[in-house]
Amino acid sequence: MKFLLVAGARPNFMKIAPIMEAFRKQQHRPGLEIRLVHTGQHYDPKMSNGFFEDLNIPHPDINLGVGSGTHAQQTARVMIAFEEVCLNDRPDWVLVVGDVNSTMACTITAKKLGIRVAHVEAGLRSNDMSMPEEINRLCTDVLADLLFTTDPIADQNLRREGVAEEKICFVGNTMIDTLLLHMDRARALPLPEGLRDGGFAILTLHRPGNVDHRETLCSLFATLLEIARRIPVVFPAHPRTVARLKEFGLLDQLQQDDSIRLLEPLSYLPFIGLVAHSRMVLTDSGGIQEETTVLRVPCITMRPNTERPITCEIGTNILTGSDPDRIRTAAFAVLDGAVRPSSIPEKWDGKAAERIVNVLLNVE
Ligand code: UD1
């Protein structure tokens, strides 16, 4: 059996790493062939190579080098380049993870060539069609032959959309496999100068809905600066966000006011180490909502909705949208010591990748 595994952008790398490792343990099986394709959607060393090193992911067998562009350009470039790979390699299965443009592009390409597709992290729904990721999730899941899910809510979403029961497989969360494997090593890293355990907050912000509009971004930073007066805020910034801060004249102000400490994007271990030691996280990311739930760090998600509702229902996540009052109230409550009981979702136990590989190796 020949498998092509696809990763393209930063949040894919921690999801693919444990699957590569679980396949490596099965290398002795006769006829098993695994190839890793990096689409090159993320290409900055800080958004890509650092993750391969930290997570011990083997060098990709193929890099499509598609780079940035509009959604159509990026998706089209992945499809053209990936079609050639599929035609040359003729895999039995293509495995995609997450919800980025590369996920959808490779799924469509493979299916049109009659190649079966497995989607890891299927069934997540924000029900918000203004998010490019929601479109990617819907297209991927309607086409995939095997849908590996992280929680029972995702299973329900798929059933509601008419996906056949035998295609749905609740396996847990491969991003959490990676977190559990590396957590101790990450925690042991020294903190950046001037920061102490539990004495700082982390900020990440990159979603177009938050960063691409001057008014929204200015209003968010006015509130974040208020919070930063009560606790130092560390901000590893996505390149898109830095570009917008510059364009809207906010970058100089941030660089002068050192209560929000602007950093380059961090690779996996330093980032997780910081999260584990932080008082709280303010974010608009998807995966960080899950990581904070497992690390039991309060997470304030500055989005109107989430495709990961389980992190709000039983985890540490609080949705505030971009509303200044809601963000401030949630952050101040954490700083004033409010603690909400939380628990870790079922099967987020470090064994998801093993379950996935076990299913794939036994499929008809
Ligand atoms: C992508 C994913 C998003 C994920 C995010 C994590 C899609 C639709 N979105 O968004 O779900 O949460 O990754 O980071 O797939 N850029 C660089 N260097 C890079 C990559 C990007 O400078 O290595 C800059 C470019 O200016 C580019 C912009 O970031 O135009 C956006 O990159 P892109 O890959 O289109 O989407 P992200 O915002 O990173």
Residues whose N, C-alpha, C, O or C-beta is under 5 A from the ligand:
A	BS01	UD1	A9 R10 P11 Q41 H42 Y43 D44 M47 S68 G69 D99 V100 N101 P132 E133 H206 P239 R240
